[in-house]
Amino acid sequence: EERIRLAEYLTSKLHTIDGLKHTRYDYVKHVYYVYSFSYDEEKIGISREKFCEAMRAEGIPCYGGYVKPLYLNPLYAEKRAFAFRHYTGNVKYEKGICPITETLNEKSLVMIPICRPPAKFSDMDDIFNSIKKVIENKDELR
């Protein structure tokens, strides 16, 4: 419950910045083992990598993407998995079959893993202030 309160607090602040968006669905109870949001590089004006690097320089753990899509793992792409010894179909695991997943991983998903106790609302303020500082100083980061 505390992670939810912290995440909701940070989300209320994050939604004031055009180009950053945390999506929450009313029919899902998210427990926020990490806090994620989408990052629009065109609206923010710097790459996600530069943004995350600058956030880390501000002391905020931040990284882009998640794990590489499973179907791009050589185990599947090269059909090395045990199941392929018994599979005679023509399945293809290649880049482009899940473009939204790939875009999230490669370009638009940002993760912050500290939206949880013992963090407080003041820590969420620090995260938000760091985000604003990075964006306000984006010209120096290019």
Secondary structure, 3 states (H helix, E strand, C coil): CHHHHHHHHHHHHHCCCCCEECCCCCCCCCCCCCEEEEECHHHHCCCHHHHHHHHHHCCCCCEECCCCCHHHCHHHHCCCCHHHHCCCCCCCCCCCCCHHHHHHHHHHEEEECCCCCCCCHHHHHHHHHHHHHHHHCHHHHC
